[in-house]
Amino acid sequence: MKKLTNYFEVIGYVKDTVTKLGLQMKTGDNVILSNASFYIHQIAKKEGIRENLIELYVTCQMRDYEGLG
């Protein structure tokens, strides 16, 4: 089971860390593409195939990507 973290307790630390690393926070479709890429990469490596397929499906379903096309 994953331990949940309160978004509002950590977002400041996350933003500071990302900035210090010279990176930018992803937003909108870039977040979805990054998450989808991660899940697909894991599936390609044959790691947690079922779990990653579920996560990929849920991610796309939340953005109503099933209705596109």
VMD Tcl script that builds the backbone (N, CA, C; Angstrom):
set m [mol new atoms 207]
animate dup $m
set s [atomselect $m all]
$s set {name element resname resid chain x y z} {
  {N N MET 1 A 0.842 -1.176 0.000}
  {CA C MET 1 A 0.000 0.000 0.000}
  {C C MET 1 A 0.891 1.244 0.000}
  {N N LYS 2 A 0.494 2.234 -0.762}
  {CA C LYS 2 A 1.245 3.481 -0.841}
  {C C LYS 2 A 0.813 4.409 0.282}
  {N N LYS 3 A 1.797 5.069 0.907}
  {CA C LYS 3 A 1.472 6.058 1.920}
  {C C LYS 3 A 1.140 7.368 1.209}
  {N N LEU 4 A 0.003 7.939 1.505}
  {CA C LEU 4 A -0.429 9.169 0.857}
  {C C LEU 4 A 0.275 10.376 1.462}
  {N N THR 5 A 0.500 11.378 0.646}
  {CA C THR 5 A 1.120 12.618 1.082}
  {C C THR 5 A 0.174 13.755 0.769}
  {N N ASN 6 A 0.061 14.676 1.711}
  {CA C ASN 6 A -0.800 15.828 1.515}
  {C C ASN 6 A -0.148 16.777 0.518}
  {N N TYR 7 A -0.829 17.054 -0.555}
  {CA C TYR 7 A -0.333 17.923 -1.629}
  {C C TYR 7 A 0.140 19.265 -1.070}
  {N N PHE 8 A -0.667 19.873 -0.228}
  {CA C PHE 8 A -0.379 21.211 0.264}
  {C C PHE 8 A 0.820 21.241 1.218}
  {N N GLU 9 A 1.151 20.113 1.819}
  {CA C GLU 9 A 2.310 20.053 2.703}
  {C C GLU 9 A 3.622 19.948 1.929}
  {N N VAL 10 A 3.588 19.419 0.718}
  {CA C VAL 10 A 4.835 19.162 -0.008}
  {C C VAL 10 A 5.044 20.017 -1.253}
  {N N ILE 11 A 4.012 20.677 -1.742}
  {CA C ILE 11 A 4.140 21.376 -3.019}
  {C C ILE 11 A 5.231 22.441 -2.998}
  {N N GLY 12 A 5.393 23.138 -1.898}
  {CA C GLY 12 A 6.446 24.144 -1.800}
  {C C GLY 12 A 7.824 23.537 -1.950}
  {N N TYR 13 A 8.050 22.402 -1.276}
  {CA C TYR 13 A 9.337 21.707 -1.381}
  {C C TYR 13 A 9.577 21.201 -2.803}
  {N N VAL 14 A 8.534 20.692 -3.409}
  {CA C VAL 14 A 8.663 20.171 -4.774}
  {C C VAL 14 A 9.019 21.293 -5.737}
  {N N LYS 15 A 8.314 22.409 -5.652}
  {CA C LYS 15 A 8.588 23.540 -6.548}
  {C C LYS 15 A 10.011 24.062 -6.355}
  {N N ASP 16 A 10.441 24.197 -5.093}
  {CA C ASP 16 A 11.805 24.665 -4.821}
  {C C ASP 16 A 12.847 23.713 -5.392}
  {N N THR 17 A 12.624 22.416 -5.223}
  {CA C THR 17 A 13.568 21.420 -5.722}
  {C C THR 17 A 13.641 21.445 -7.239}
  {N N VAL 18 A 12.499 21.518 -7.885}
  {CA C VAL 18 A 12.457 21.561 -9.351}
  {C C VAL 18 A 13.188 22.804 -9.854}
  {N N THR 19 A 12.950 23.938 -9.209}
  {CA C THR 19 A 13.613 25.183 -9.608}
  {C C THR 19 A 15.122 25.087 -9.415}
  {N N LYS 20 A 15.570 24.557 -8.276}
  {CA C LYS 20 A 17.001 24.420 -7.994}
  {C C LYS 20 A 17.686 23.498 -9.001}
  {N N LEU 21 A 16.963 22.547 -9.529}
  {CA C LEU 21 A 17.512 21.634 -10.532}
  {C C LEU 21 A 17.485 22.237 -11.931}
  {N N GLY 22 A 16.924 23.431 -12.043}
  {CA C GLY 22 A 16.859 24.096 -13.342}
  {C C GLY 22 A 15.790 23.523 -14.251}
  {N N LEU 23 A 14.784 22.924 -13.664}
  {CA C LEU 23 A 13.702 22.314 -14.431}
  {C C LEU 23 A 12.446 23.165 -14.327}
  {N N GLN 24 A 11.441 22.815 -15.101}
  {CA C GLN 24 A 10.148 23.487 -15.042}
  {C C GLN 24 A 9.075 22.472 -14.672}
  {N N MET 25 A 8.102 22.930 -13.892}
  {CA C MET 25 A 6.967 22.070 -13.561}
  {C C MET 25 A 6.139 21.870 -14.825}
  {N N LYS 26 A 5.731 20.648 -15.068}
  {CA C LYS 26 A 4.895 20.358 -16.226}
  {C C LYS 26 A 3.439 20.668 -15.885}
  {N N THR 27 A 2.700 21.104 -16.895}
  {CA C THR 27 A 1.290 21.419 -16.696}
  {C C THR 27 A 0.481 20.884 -17.868}
  {N N GLY 28 A -0.809 20.774 -17.661}
  {CA C GLY 28 A -1.736 20.406 -18.731}
  {C C GLY 28 A -1.400 19.094 -19.417}
  {N N ASP 29 A -1.435 19.121 -20.732}
  {CA C ASP 29 A -1.195 17.911 -21.516}
  {C C ASP 29 A 0.219 17.369 -21.339}
  {N N ASN 30 A 1.177 18.250 -21.004}
  {CA C ASN 30 A 2.543 17.779 -20.781}
  {C C ASN 30 A 2.625 16.822 -19.597}
  {N N VAL 31 A 1.796 17.042 -18.589}
  {CA C VAL 31 A 1.752 16.130 -17.441}
  {C C VAL 31 A 1.237 14.767 -17.892}
  {N N ILE 32 A 0.172 14.781 -18.665}
  {CA C ILE 32 A -0.419 13.532 -19.145}
  {C C ILE 32 A 0.566 12.781 -20.013}
  {N N LEU 33 A 1.246 13.495 -20.920}
  {CA C LEU 33 A 2.234 12.851 -21.784}
  {C C LEU 33 A 3.387 12.258 -20.981}
  {N N SER 34 A 3.840 12.973 -19.966}
  {CA C SER 34 A 4.926 12.461 -19.126}
  {C C SER 34 A 4.500 11.208 -18.380}
  {N N ASN 35 A 3.317 11.264 -17.783}
  {CA C ASN 35 A 2.825 10.091 -17.047}
  {C C ASN 35 A 2.628 8.908 -17.987}
  {N N ALA 36 A 2.007 9.150 -19.127}
  {CA C ALA 36 A 1.773 8.078 -20.086}
  {C C ALA 36 A 3.089 7.482 -20.563}
  {N N SER 37 A 4.072 8.334 -20.821}
  {CA C SER 37 A 5.387 7.851 -21.253}
  {C C SER 37 A 6.023 6.965 -20.198}
  {N N PHE 38 A 5.888 7.374 -18.935}
  {CA C PHE 38 A 6.438 6.572 -17.840}
  {C C PHE 38 A 5.795 5.191 -17.801}
  {N N TYR 39 A 4.465 5.151 -17.836}
  {CA C TYR 39 A 3.760 3.866 -17.777}
  {C C TYR 39 A 4.116 2.984 -18.963}
  {N N ILE 40 A 4.180 3.567 -20.144}
  {CA C ILE 40 A 4.514 2.799 -21.350}
  {C C ILE 40 A 5.946 2.273 -21.269}
  {N N HIS 41 A 6.846 3.092 -20.764}
  {CA C HIS 41 A 8.236 2.661 -20.599}
  {C C HIS 41 A 8.320 1.470 -19.633}
  {N N GLN 42 A 7.587 1.546 -18.531}
  {CA C GLN 42 A 7.570 0.444 -17.560}
  {C C GLN 42 A 7.011 -0.835 -18.202}
  {N N ILE 43 A 5.949 -0.688 -18.969}
  {CA C ILE 43 A 5.340 -1.832 -19.648}
  {C C ILE 43 A 6.338 -2.445 -20.631}
  {N N ALA 44 A 7.046 -1.588 -21.379}
  {CA C ALA 44 A 8.033 -2.076 -22.351}
  {C C ALA 44 A 9.155 -2.849 -21.669}
  {N N LYS 45 A 9.474 -2.462 -20.421}
  {CA C LYS 45 A 10.513 -3.172 -19.658}
  {C C LYS 45 A 9.951 -4.404 -18.945}
  {N N LYS 46 A 8.656 -4.677 -19.189}
  {CA C LYS 46 A 7.958 -5.806 -18.571}
  {C C LYS 46 A 7.924 -5.702 -17.042}
  {N N GLU 47 A 7.785 -4.479 -16.553}
  {CA C GLU 47 A 7.706 -4.233 -15.119}
  {C C GLU 47 A 6.293 -3.799 -14.752}
  {N N GLY 48 A 5.655 -4.548 -13.875}
  {CA C GLY 48 A 4.321 -4.193 -13.406}
  {C C GLY 48 A 3.353 -3.947 -14.542}
  {N N ILE 49 A 3.324 -4.857 -15.486}
  {CA C ILE 49 A 2.523 -4.653 -16.696}
  {C C ILE 49 A 1.064 -4.363 -16.360}
  {N N ARG 50 A 0.456 -5.202 -15.567}
  {CA C ARG 50 A -0.961 -5.014 -15.239}
  {C C ARG 50 A -1.199 -3.681 -14.526}
  {N N GLU 51 A -0.378 -3.387 -13.520}
  {CA C GLU 51 A -0.544 -2.151 -12.750}
  {C C GLU 51 A -0.350 -0.920 -13.632}
  {N N ASN 52 A 0.655 -0.966 -14.507}
  {CA C ASN 52 A 0.922 0.176 -15.372}
  {C C ASN 52 A -0.136 0.344 -16.451}
  {N N LEU 53 A -0.697 -0.755 -16.943}
  {CA C LEU 53 A -1.811 -0.657 -17.885}
  {C C LEU 53 A -3.023 -0.012 -17.224}
  {N N ILE 54 A -3.276 -0.394 -15.974}
  {CA C ILE 54 A -4.395 0.194 -15.229}
  {C C ILE 54 A -4.162 1.688 -15.034}
  {N N GLU 55 A -2.952 2.065 -14.600}
  {CA C GLU 55 A -2.636 3.478 -14.389}
  {C C GLU 55 A -2.753 4.276 -15.684}
  {N N LEU 56 A -2.279 3.709 -16.766}
  {CA C LEU 56 A -2.362 4.365 -18.069}
  {C C LEU 56 A -3.829 4.566 -18.472}
  {N N TYR 57 A -4.633 3.541 -18.292}
  {CA C TYR 57 A -6.051 3.616 -18.630}
  {C C TYR 57 A -6.757 4.681 -17.781}
  {N N VAL 58 A -6.505 4.669 -16.476}
  {CA C VAL 58 A -7.151 5.624 -15.575}
  {C C VAL 58 A -6.734 7.054 -15.929}
  {N N THR 59 A -5.448 7.246 -16.206}
  {CA C THR 59 A -4.944 8.566 -16.579}
  {C C THR 59 A -5.651 9.078 -17.827}
  {N N CYS 60 A -5.759 8.257 -18.827}
  {CA C CYS 60 A -6.417 8.656 -20.074}
  {C C CYS 60 A -7.916 8.829 -19.887}
  {N N GLN 61 A -8.509 7.988 -19.074}
  {CA C GLN 61 A -9.954 8.079 -18.821}
  {C C GLN 61 A -10.286 9.390 -18.115}
  {N N MET 62 A -9.455 9.805 -17.166}
  {CA C MET 62 A -9.703 11.048 -16.433}
  {C C MET 62 A -9.667 12.263 -17.364}
  {N N ARG 63 A -8.906 12.180 -18.440}
  {CA C ARG 63 A -8.799 13.288 -19.406}
  {C C ARG 63 A -9.747 13.106 -20.579}
  {N N ASP 64 A -10.604 12.105 -20.520}
  {CA C ASP 64 A -11.583 11.801 -21.569}
  {C C ASP 64 A -10.911 11.552 -22.912}
  {N N TYR 65 A -9.749 10.897 -22.875}
  {CA C TYR 65 A -9.049 10.593 -24.116}
  {C C TYR 65 A -9.740 9.488 -24.900}
  {N N GLU 66 A -10.643 8.729 -24.263}
  {CA C GLU 66 A -11.376 7.692 -24.995}
  {C C GLU 66 A -12.288 8.308 -26.036}
  {N N GLY 67 A -12.742 9.523 -25.770}
  {CA C GLY 67 A -13.662 10.187 -26.681}
  {C C GLY 67 A -12.969 10.892 -27.834}
  {N N LEU 68 A -11.674 10.956 -27.813}
  {CA C LEU 68 A -10.934 11.622 -28.884}
  {C C LEU 68 A -10.756 10.694 -30.075}
  {N N GLY 69 A -10.602 11.292 -31.211}
  {CA C GLY 69 A -10.256 10.491 -32.382}
  {C C GLY 69 A -11.270 10.388 -33.425}
}
mol reanalyze $m
mol bondsrecalc $m
mol representation Tube
mol addrep $m
